[in-house]
């Protein structure tokens, strides 16, 4: 009888704890790295001194990846552009299916760039931004079909194992009631990078374990669902000195002076101004600086746009005052955020490391395709994970799951309480 009574007491306490004692706000006590991070703006969220952490610059490419747009990509990712640890810079590509050359996708991946994805068609889900005759607002099935299809495209046509496809961004930054979040979690994505914040709130990447304040988010719905362990890599509006306007991305000219010619010098100053805001030790405190580049926009007027971008890369990498700047992919940046290292430790940090492999962006696509003579061969290799292996050390993500929830802590103290109750019962009540 006593056993059943104590068992009943245990489950009552467990239920009470999970319902009434669960934390609803994100704090350092209930949210700790590497599996959880609260949203923090305009200050350094790590335990390291801000002067000891790197300034991460993150190129993210969107749009149509093909031979027409690839020349700009090749110029930016020139292996001569090297981080302070002597490794070539890397970037992230959010690939869609429109006019995409998947051989180029594989070429980028083989040169240690991250391949993420957006939807297959890359159409606008909420507004008819291209004045299509048969446009309609997306429904749940549209999101599911678009995400599933593009993931399959990358696996089958670029021969990239699904475990390497970790990031997602909604097309044209149009978030539709967060319908994409549940889908990408089911496909085991690591992060989403769709939320756009005001330029005054330089927010670091965070997880969706707890409800967040969306007052400063420019494209979010009223509520954001909690998604345990799913990271959000935020974007920020761009701004320019002596203006009150802001713009969504670098390719949006709305915050540049209308009475000035948009020369390479002006665009370089534009990039540098926003970079300085992120890297400021008082404002952004070296918060990650994301540069979203539209491939088609970048390929047009290369004498201005591409020149400004190349000048910025060379300005930071060749300056002794910027030995703390690293150009990496979002995937690499997230690994550093989860496992922070000081600048002195980055030379041997596995996520930023490279091999002696010769980086080659000019390899013939036909030569790559002959290695996979049939779809069945590719599927066989993909299933065995024998193709496109990276040289990065594996992360034990299953181990991270163990302590994400507070249920373990609650269970321990309830168990201790139960033992105390049993001892008190045996001493004072059992003999009566």
N, C-alpha and C positions, 0 to 999 in steps of 0.2 A: 504494500500500500504506500509506504513511504517512497519507494522508487517512482511510482507513477505520479505521485504528488510533486516530487522534485523535477521530474521530466516535464510536467505541465508548467511548472514555474520557470524552467529554462526557456521553453518556447515562448512564454508570455514576455519574458525579459528580452528575448531576441526580437520579437515583433515590435515591442515598444521602442527598442533601440533603432531599428531600421526605419520606423515610421516617424518617430518624434525627435530622435536625436541625430538624424542624418543632416549633414551640413549642406546648406543650399547656396552658400556663397563661397567663392574661391579664395582660399588663403594659403599661406605657406605651410600651414599645419596639415591641410587635407589635400594639397596638390603639390607634388614634388617631382623633380626630374629623376629619371629620363622619361617618365610616362605621362606627366601632367605639368602644365604651365599656365598660370593665370595671365590674362591680358594686362600688360604693363606698358604705359606710354611715357615717352620723354624721360626715361631713366633706365639705368643698367639693371636688368633683372638677375644677373649672375652674381655669384659671391666673389668674383674677381674684381680687382680694381679696374676702372674703366680704361686707364692707360695701358693695361695689360691685355686687353682683348682686341681682336682684329676688327677692322672695318670691312664688312662683307658687301661687295658690289655684285648684284645678281642680274645678269642679262636673261630676260625671258622673251622668246620669240613667238609670235603668233602670226597666223595667216597662211598663205599658200607657199609651200616649200617645193621649189622646182628649179630647173636650170636657169630660169630668168632671175630668180631671187637669190640664187646660191652664191653668186660672186661676192655680194655684200657680206654674207655669212663667213665665207672663206677669208675675207680681209680682216674681219673682227677677230676670228678665232685663229689667226695666224700663229703657228707654234712659236714664233719668235716672241710673242707676248707672254711673258712668264711671271708668275707670282713670286713673292719673296723666297719661297721654298724651292724655286727653280722649276716648278711644274708649269706646263702650259695652262692658260686660263680655260675655264669651261663654262657652260651655260645650260639653260633648260629650254626645250622646244615643246610648246603645246600644239600638237599636230592634229589637223583635221584631214578630211579625205579629199577636199576640193583641189583638183589639179596638183595633187601631191605625188612626188616621185619617191616611192618608198625605198628605192635604192639609196637615195641621198639620206633618208632617215637612218638607214642602217649604217651608212658611212659616218654620220655624226655620232651615232652610238658607239661604234668601234673606236672612235677617237675620244672616248671618255666624256661625252656630253650626255646630259640626261634627256631621255625621251619621255615626256608627259603627254597628256592629251586633252582635247576639248571634245565637243560633239562631232559626229561624222560630217554632217552637212554644213556646220558652222553658221547656220541660219539664226536669225534673231528670234528667240522664243517668245518675247513679250510685245515687241513693236515691229512694225513693218519697215525696217530701216533701209531696205534696198528697193522698196516699192514693187515688190513682187505681185504679180496678178493674182496668184492663188494662195497668198499668204493667209495663215490663220494662227491664232495663239496656240502654243503647245499644250497638250494634255499629258497626264502621267505616262501613258504608253509611248508618247513621242520621246520623252526623256529617256525612258528605259531602252527603246530601240536605238536611239542615237548613241548612247553611251556604250551599249553592248556591241553595236556594229563597229564603232571605231576601235574599241579594244581588240576586237577580232581582226580588224584590218592590220593593226600593228603586229599582232602575233603571226599572222599568216603571210603578210607581204614584206615585213621588215625582218622577220625571223627573230624577234625579240621575245624572250621568255616573259610570261605574264608577271612574274615576280619583280621584274625591273620596271614595270609601269606603275609608278607610285603616286603621281600627282595629277590633279585635274583642275581646270578652270572653265567656268561657264562661258559660252560664246558671247562676246561683246560685253562682258561683265553684267549681263542681265540675269539676276537671281530671281527665280520664279518660285516663291514660297518654299525655297530650300528643297525642292523635289529631288535635286541631284545628290544630296548628302547621304540619304539612306542607300541609294544605288551604289555610290562609290565605296561606301563602307562594306556593302555586301561583296564587292569585288576586291576587297582588301587593299584599297588605296591607303597610303599613309597620310596624305594631306590634300586639302583644297586650297586654292589661291584665287578667290573670287571677290572677297570683301574689299571695298574701296573706302578708305578713311580720309577724314579731313587732313589737310597738310599741317595743321597745328597739333595733331595727335599722332606722333610717330610711334606706332604700336609695334611691339615685337611679336613674332610668331607665338601662338598660344594654342592650347587644346580646347575642345568644346565639351569638356567634362562637366562644366557648370554654366548656368545662365550668365550671359554677358550683357553689358550696357551698350546698346546700339545707337545711342544718340549721336555719336560722331561718325557713324557709318553712312556713306552716301548712297549705297545701292542695296541695302539690306531690307528684308521684311521686318515687320514689327517684332516678331519673336524669332529666335534662333534655337533650334532643338539641341539638346545636349547629346553629344556623341562621344562616348567614352574612348579616349585614346586617339581620336581623329584630330590632326593638327590643322590649323588655319594659318596660312601664310599671307598676311594682309598686304594690300597695295595702298599707296597713298597718292593723294592729289599732288600735282606739281604746282609750284608758284614761282613768281619772279620778283626781283627787287623793284621797289617803288611802284608796285601795282597792287590793286585790291582783288584782282581776278585770280581764279585758280582753274586748272584744267585736269582732266581725268588721267591722261597719259602724256608721255613725251611727244607723241605725234599729234597731239591736239594743240593747235597754235593759239587757242583763245586767250591764253594768259600772257602772250608775248605782245610787245608794243605794236600797235597797228600802223603807226607812222614811221616805222623803221623797216628797212629791207631785212628779211630773214637770212642773213649771211651765215657762213660757217662760224665766224667769230661770235655772232649773237647766239647761235645754238650751243656753241661750246660754253659760253658764259651761263647759259640757261642750265645746262647739265651740272656745271661746277657749282652754281648757286644752290641747287637742291642737294647735291652731294655734301656740300659744306654744312647744310642744315642737319643732315643725318649724322655726320661725323663730329659735329660740335660736342665738346665735352660738357657743355651746359644745357643744350637743347635736346638733340637726338641721342647724345651719349653713345655714338657709334652704333645706332640701330641699323639693321640691314637696309641697304639702298637698292630697291628693285627698279630696273629700267625695262619697261615693256616696249618691245620694238615690233612694229607691224612690218612684215617682210616686204610687202608691196610698197608701202610708204618709204621704207628705207632704200629700196632699189631705185626709186625715182629721185632725180636731182641728187645723185651721189656726190657731186662736187661740193654740195653744202652739207647734207645730212650725214653721209658716211664719213666725210672728212672731219666733221665736228666730233663724231663718236670716236674715230681713231685718234684724234688729238687728245681727247679725254683719257683714253686708255694709256697712251704714251706718257701723258702728263703725270698720271698717278704711279705707273710702274717704274718710270725712270727717275723719279724724284726721291732723294734721300729723306725728305720729310713725310713720305707716304709708305714707309716700309711696313706699315701695319695694314695695308690694303690688300685684300684677296678677292679676285674675281672667280667665283665658284658657282655651281649649280644650286638650285633650291634644295635638292636632296643632300648635297654636301653641307649646306648651311644648316639644315635641320639636325644633322648628326653632330655638328659642333654645338648647337644650342642645347641638345640633350646631354652632351658630354663636353662641357666647356674646357678649353685648354688655353693656357697663356700663350702669348706670342712666341716665347722661347721654346715652347713645346710643339709648335705647329709644324716644324720641319719633319718631325717623325709622326705626326698625327695621321692615322690611317685614312681618314675620310678625305684629306687633302693631298694624299701622296700620289705618286705616279710611278710608272715603270720605265724601263729603257726603250719601250716600244717607240718606233718612229711614227709620229703623227702625220698622216697622209690624207688630205682632203681631195686629192686628185685621182685616186684609184679608179680604174675603169669599172663602171657598174656591171658590165657584162661579165667581168671576171668574178665578181661577187656572186652573181646569179648562177654561174655554172657550178658553184659549190652546193647548190640546192636544186638539183635537177628536176625534182618533182615536189608537189605539195605534200605527198605522203612522207617523203624523206625529211622535209622540213618539220612536219608534225612529229615524226619520230624523234628528231633531235630536240625539238622543243620539249616534248614530254619527258625526255631524259635529262633535260637541262644541260645539254652538251654543247650548246652554241651560245656565243655572246656572254661568256662568263666574265665578270669583272674581277679586278685584282684587289678589291677592297675586302677588308676582313668582315666576316659575317657577324651580324648583331643578333644576339639571342633575344628576339622579340617576344618569345613565349615567356621568358623570365620576367620581362617588363610587365606582363599581364598580372603577375602574382600579387603585386601590391598596389594596383591601381584603385581598388575599392577599399573603403574603410571597414568592410565586413570582417576582415581578418582581425583588426584591432578590437572591434566590438565583440567578436567571438571569444577572444582571449580574456578580456576583462570579465565577460559574463561567466566564462568557465571558472575563473578565479573566485568570483562571487559565489558561484554554485558550491565550490569546495568549502568556502567559509560557512555557508548556510548548513551544509551537511555536518561539519564539525560542531557547530553550535547546537544543532538538533541532537546529535549523539550525546553531547555533554549535558544538556539541560532537559531534554524532553524524552529521549529514547527509554530511559529507565523508569519513567513515571507511569 
